[in-house]
Amino acid sequence: MGRQWGPAMRAAEQAGCVVSASRAGQPEADSWSCSGVILSRSPGLVLCHGGIFTPFLRAGSGALTAAGAAFLPGDSCGDDLRLHVQWGPTAASPAGRAERGRPGPGAAALAALLPPEMGAPWGMPLRDPGPPWAAAAAMVECGTVWGSGVAVGPRLVVTCRHVAPRKAARVLVRFTTPKSAMIWGRVVFATQETSPYDIAVVSLEEDLDGVPKPVPAEHFHEGEAVSVVGFGVFGQACGPSVTTGILSAVVQVDDTPVMLQTTCAVHGGSSGGPLFSTCSGDLLGIVASNTRDNNTGATYPHLNFSIPITVLQPALQKYSQTGDLGGFLELDRATEPVRVVWRLQRPLAEAPRSKL
């Protein structure tokens, strides 16, 4: 990434920060954090995700959805709220700094302006000549629903089932290269809703001339730099964006990768988009979901999960060569350990024994 967008990445490093909210005397027990953007250093002004203030509101989470609530006044949070803002090295701060303190009225009000479902604004719009592998990403429209996808063959696009379900007759697929191409296609396969793998395969009516086909990865390395390309939040209005992070976990069942966890920022509309290795450009997987707090409704865009391309590759090869969809049916027959992983549950160490 640094080689393609050096100036942009340096600007992001200077403006980016991490904001943590906790209670006085309990910095670890009840701490929430998110990414933020430094709008001004003098006076200090930071824009961040309003959802981290939810547990500290005097009036509870209803204050964020109350009729006519456009902002939160400075006294909306309890007196025990403490903020920790941390940023990396910059020209003004060679070693990096971290400041602690109670937020002033302006900081609390500003942070609450961003609705919780929006998340931190960490997408980087693509501008030519972006990385060549990013051009394989597409926007997939199915009626009023839209999401992302990736070209994996001359007339083949993979996305998520919840973007293009099995019952869909036709879908519209948009590519930014060449010249904002629009191609109609039909869903030839979609996993069942009971399958842990949220996948749909779209066959296009025309060839993808000028759209590069990514190289599928064969191995995954925890800690490597990765990128997600998708049409998150605003869809075609802002075009595809690239968010970067690391491959934080490769979850395996019987020594076979079944889930990839990354720290890339993923928002609604990114579903079905490609996960790439930033260094090699290899296609690592298909973005399936991020994480939502069921109690507050807040999403965590930097904790998300992708389906490894190695899960799909045998079926994709078979379909491309023979037109046989039989290989995809195996996705609906995933074993219970795989289902447990995608339910984000820990497998039992041993079968429970009755005390009766």
matplotlib code that plots the C-alpha trace (Angstrom):
import matplotlib.pyplot as plt

x = [0.0, 2.8, 4.3, 1.1, -0.3, 2.7, 1.5, -2.1, -1.0, 1.3, -1.6, -3.8, -1.1, -0.9, -4.7, -5.5, -5.9, -7.4, -10.0, -10.8, -13.6, -13.6, -14.7, -12.5, -10.5, -11.6, -9.6, -9.6, -12.9, -15.3, -13.4, -14.7, -12.5, -12.6, -10.7, -10.8, -9.7, -7.7, -9.5, -7.4, -4.4, -4.8, -7.4, -7.5, -10.5, -11.2, -14.0, -14.8, -17.6, -20.4, -21.3, -18.4, -20.2, -23.4, -22.5, -21.7, -24.8, -26.8, -30.1, -29.0, -28.8, -32.3, -30.6, -29.1, -32.5, -34.7, -36.9, -35.1, -31.7, -29.2, -26.2, -25.3, -24.6, -21.4, -23.2, -24.8, -22.1, -21.4, -18.7, -16.6, -16.1, -12.4, -11.1, -7.7, -6.6, -3.5, -1.8, 1.3, 4.5, 4.0, 6.1, 4.6, 5.0, 8.1, 7.6, 3.9, 1.7, -1.2, -3.4, -5.9, -8.7, -12.4, -13.9, -15.1, -18.6, -17.4, -15.7, -18.7, -21.1, -18.8, -18.3, -22.1, -22.8, -21.7, -24.6, -23.4, -24.3, -21.8, -18.7, -15.3, -14.8, -11.7, -12.4, -10.0, -11.7, -9.8, -8.3, -6.6, -4.2, -4.9, -3.6, -4.4, -6.0, -8.6, -10.2, -11.6, -14.1, -17.6, -20.9, -23.7, -27.3, -30.2, -33.5, -33.2, -30.4, -26.7, -23.4, -19.9, -18.5, -15.3, -14.7, -13.2, -13.6, -14.3, -18.1, -18.1, -18.6, -18.8, -20.7, -22.7, -26.0, -27.7, -26.7, -28.0, -30.1, -31.0, -34.5, -33.0, -33.6, -31.2, -28.6, -26.7, -23.0, -21.0, -17.2, -15.2, -12.8, -13.2, -15.2, -17.8, -19.0, -22.5, -23.3, -26.4, -26.1, -28.1, -27.6, -26.6, -26.0, -26.5, -25.9, -28.9, -29.6, -28.6, -25.1, -22.3, -20.9, -22.8, -22.0, -23.7, -22.3, -23.3, -23.0, -22.6, -24.2, -21.0, -17.3, -15.3, -13.0, -10.3, -11.1, -8.1, -8.8, -7.1, -4.8, -6.3, -4.1, -3.0, -1.7, -2.5, -0.1, -1.4, -0.1, 0.3, -1.0, -4.4, -6.9, -10.6, -12.1, -15.8, -18.7, -19.4, -21.9, -22.5, -22.2, -21.7, -21.9, -18.3, -17.1, -15.1, -12.8, -9.9, -9.5, -6.4, -5.4, -3.9, -4.9, -5.4, -6.5, -6.8, -9.4, -8.9, -10.9, -9.0, -6.0, -8.1, -8.8, -12.5, -12.6, -10.3, -10.5, -9.1, -8.8, -9.8, -12.7, -15.8, -19.2, -22.6, -22.3, -18.9, -20.4, -19.2, -16.2, -12.7, -10.0, -6.5, -3.0, -1.6, 1.9, 1.2, -2.3, -3.5, -7.2, -7.5, -11.2, -14.7, -16.0, -19.0, -19.7, -18.5, -19.5, -22.5, -23.2, -26.6, -27.1, -26.3, -26.7, -23.2, -21.1, -17.4, -16.1, -12.5, -13.5, -14.8, -14.8, -14.1, -14.6, -11.2, -10.9, -9.5, -13.0, -14.4, -11.6, -12.2, -15.9, -15.0, -12.5, -15.0, -17.7, -15.4, -14.2, -17.4, -20.4, -21.2, -22.4, -22.1, -18.9, -20.8, -23.3, -20.6, -20.9, -24.3, -22.9, -20.4, -19.6, -20.8, -17.3, -17.4, -20.9, -19.7, -16.8, -19.2, -21.6, -18.6, -18.9, -16.1, -16.3, -16.9, -13.7, -15.6, -19.2, -21.0, -21.8, -25.1, -25.0, -28.1]
y = [0.0, 2.4, 2.2, 3.1, 5.7, 6.9, 10.6, 9.5, 6.9, 9.4, 11.8, 9.1, 8.2, 11.9, 12.3, 8.9, 8.1, 5.6, 6.8, 4.8, 5.5, 4.0, 4.8, 6.5, 4.0, 1.2, 1.6, -2.0, -3.3, -1.2, 0.2, 0.9, 2.0, 3.0, 4.8, 8.6, 11.4, 14.4, 17.5, 20.0, 19.9, 23.4, 23.4, 19.6, 18.3, 14.7, 13.0, 9.5, 6.8, 8.1, 4.5, 4.3, 6.8, 4.7, 3.0, 6.3, 8.3, 9.6, 9.0, 5.7, 4.7, 6.3, 9.7, 8.9, 8.1, 10.6, 12.7, 15.9, 14.9, 16.4, 16.4, 15.5, 18.4, 18.2, 17.0, 14.0, 11.6, 10.8, 12.5, 9.3, 9.2, 9.3, 9.4, 8.2, 9.5, 7.9, 8.7, 7.6, 9.5, 12.8, 15.8, 17.6, 14.6, 12.6, 10.0, 9.8, 10.9, 9.8, 12.2, 11.3, 13.5, 14.1, 15.4, 18.9, 19.7, 20.2, 16.8, 14.9, 16.7, 16.1, 12.5, 11.9, 13.4, 10.2, 7.7, 4.3, 2.4, 4.5, 3.4, 5.2, 6.8, 4.7, 4.0, 5.2, 5.9, 4.4, 6.7, 5.6, 4.1, 2.1, -1.4, -3.7, -6.4, -3.9, -3.7, -7.2, -5.8, -5.2, -3.7, -6.2, -5.0, -7.3, -5.3, -2.7, -4.6, -4.0, -5.3, -6.1, -9.0, -10.1, -11.5, -15.0, -16.0, -14.7, -14.6, -15.5, -13.3, -14.4, -12.5, -13.2, -15.0, -12.2, -9.9, -12.1, -14.9, -18.1, -16.8, -13.8, -14.0, -11.4, -9.1, -6.1, -6.1, -2.9, -2.6, 0.6, -0.8, -0.5, 2.7, 1.8, -1.4, -2.7, -6.3, -8.3, -11.8, -14.5, -16.3, -19.9, -21.0, -19.7, -21.5, -22.4, -20.1, -23.0, -23.1, -21.4, -20.2, -17.1, -17.4, -16.8, -17.4, -15.1, -16.0, -13.0, -12.5, -11.0, -11.6, -9.4, -7.8, -5.6, -6.8, -8.6, -12.0, -12.3, -15.1, -17.2, -17.7, -21.1, -20.2, -17.7, -16.0, -14.5, -10.9, -10.2, -6.9, -7.3, -5.1, -5.2, -3.7, -2.9, -0.5, 0.0, 2.5, 4.8, 2.3, 3.7, 7.3, 7.1, 4.2, 1.3, 1.9, 0.1, -0.4, -2.0, -4.0, -7.3, -10.9, -11.3, -15.0, -18.0, -20.3, -24.0, -27.2, -30.4, -28.3, -26.7, -22.9, -22.2, -18.5, -15.5, -12.7, -9.2, -5.7, -4.0, -1.6, -3.3, -1.6, -2.4, -2.9, -4.5, -8.0, -10.2, -8.0, -9.4, -9.7, -9.4, -9.8, -6.2, -7.4, -10.1, -9.1, -12.7, -13.2, -14.5, -14.6, -13.2, -10.8, -12.2, -10.2, -7.8, -7.8, -6.1, -5.7, -7.1, -5.1, -1.6, -2.2, -0.8, -2.4, -3.1, -2.5, -3.5, -7.0, -9.0, -12.4, -13.7, -17.1, -18.4, -18.7, -22.2, -23.2, -22.2, -22.8, -26.5, -25.8, -22.7, -24.7, -27.5, -25.2, -23.2, -26.3, -28.4, -26.2, -28.6, -26.9, -30.1, -28.8, -25.9, -28.2, -29.3, -25.8, -26.7, -29.9, -28.3, -30.3, -29.3, -28.0, -25.6, -24.4, -23.9, -21.7, -19.5, -19.2, -17.8, -20.4, -22.4, -26.1, -28.3, -29.9, -33.1, -34.2, -33.1, -35.9, -36.1, -36.0, -38.1]
z = [0.0, 0.9, -2.6, -4.3, -2.0, 0.1, 0.6, 1.4, 3.9, 5.6, 5.9, 7.3, 9.9, 11.0, 11.3, 12.7, 16.4, 18.8, 21.3, 24.4, 27.0, 30.5, 34.0, 36.5, 38.4, 36.1, 32.9, 32.0, 33.4, 31.3, 28.4, 24.9, 22.0, 18.3, 15.6, 15.4, 13.2, 14.6, 13.1, 15.0, 17.3, 18.6, 20.0, 20.3, 18.4, 17.5, 15.5, 16.6, 16.8, 19.0, 20.1, 22.6, 24.8, 25.1, 28.4, 30.0, 29.1, 32.1, 30.2, 28.7, 25.1, 24.4, 24.4, 21.0, 19.4, 21.2, 18.9, 17.9, 19.4, 17.0, 19.4, 23.0, 25.4, 27.5, 30.6, 28.9, 30.2, 33.9, 35.8, 36.0, 32.2, 31.2, 27.7, 26.4, 23.0, 21.4, 18.1, 16.3, 15.5, 13.5, 12.7, 15.7, 18.0, 17.0, 19.7, 19.7, 22.6, 24.7, 26.7, 29.4, 30.8, 31.0, 27.7, 27.3, 26.1, 22.5, 22.4, 23.7, 21.3, 18.3, 19.0, 19.2, 15.8, 14.0, 14.2, 15.7, 12.5, 10.5, 12.3, 11.8, 8.4, 7.4, 3.7, 1.1, -2.3, -5.2, -7.7, -10.9, -11.2, -8.0, -7.3, -10.3, -8.1, -6.8, -10.2, -9.8, -7.2, -8.3, -7.0, -7.1, -7.2, -6.6, -6.6, -3.8, -2.2, -3.0, -1.9, -3.2, -5.2, -7.0, -10.5, -10.4, -14.0, -17.5, -16.7, -13.0, -9.9, -6.3, -3.7, -0.5, -0.4, 1.6, -1.3, -4.1, -2.8, -4.7, -5.6, -7.5, -11.3, -12.4, -10.8, -12.1, -11.7, -12.0, -12.5, -12.4, -15.0, -17.9, -18.0, -15.4, -17.1, -16.2, -16.9, -16.2, -14.6, -12.9, -9.7, -10.6, -7.0, -3.4, -0.2, 2.0, 4.9, 7.2, 5.7, 7.7, 4.3, 3.1, -0.7, -4.0, -7.5, -10.4, -14.0, -16.3, -19.7, -21.2, -20.9, -18.5, -21.0, -19.3, -15.7, -14.2, -12.6, -9.1, -8.2, -5.5, -2.4, -1.3, 2.1, 4.8, 7.2, 10.4, 10.8, 7.1, 5.7, 4.0, 2.2, 1.6, -1.5, -1.4, -1.8, 1.9, 3.3, 0.3, -2.6, -6.1, -4.8, -3.5, -5.7, -4.4, -1.4, 0.1, 3.8, 5.2, 8.3, 9.2, 9.0, 12.8, 12.9, 10.6, 12.2, 11.2, 11.5, 11.0, 9.8, 7.1, 7.1, 7.5, 8.6, 8.3, 10.8, 9.9, 11.3, 8.1, 8.5, 7.0, 6.8, 5.4, 1.6, 1.9, 2.1, -0.7, -1.4, -1.9, 0.8, -0.7, 0.4, 0.3, -0.7, -3.3, -4.4, -4.1, -3.3, 0.2, 0.7, 0.5, 3.2, 5.0, 8.1, 10.8, 14.4, 16.1, 19.9, 20.4, 23.6, 22.1, 18.4, 17.8, 15.1, 15.3, 11.7, 12.6, 13.7, 10.7, 9.1, 5.6, 3.9, 2.8, -1.0, -0.5, 0.6, -2.7, -5.2, -5.9, -6.7, -8.8, -10.9, -11.5, -12.5, -14.8, -16.6, -16.7, -15.8, -12.9, -9.8, -7.7, -6.0, -4.4, -2.8, -0.4, 1.2, 2.4, 4.0, 6.3, 9.4, 12.9, 13.9, 11.0, 12.0, 15.5, 14.3, 12.3, 15.2, 17.1, 19.8, 21.5, 20.8, 23.9, 25.1, 25.8, 25.9, 29.0, 31.5, 33.3, 37.1, 37.4]

ax = plt.figure().add_subplot(projection="3d")
ax.plot(x, y, z, "-o")
ax.set_aspect("equal")
plt.show()
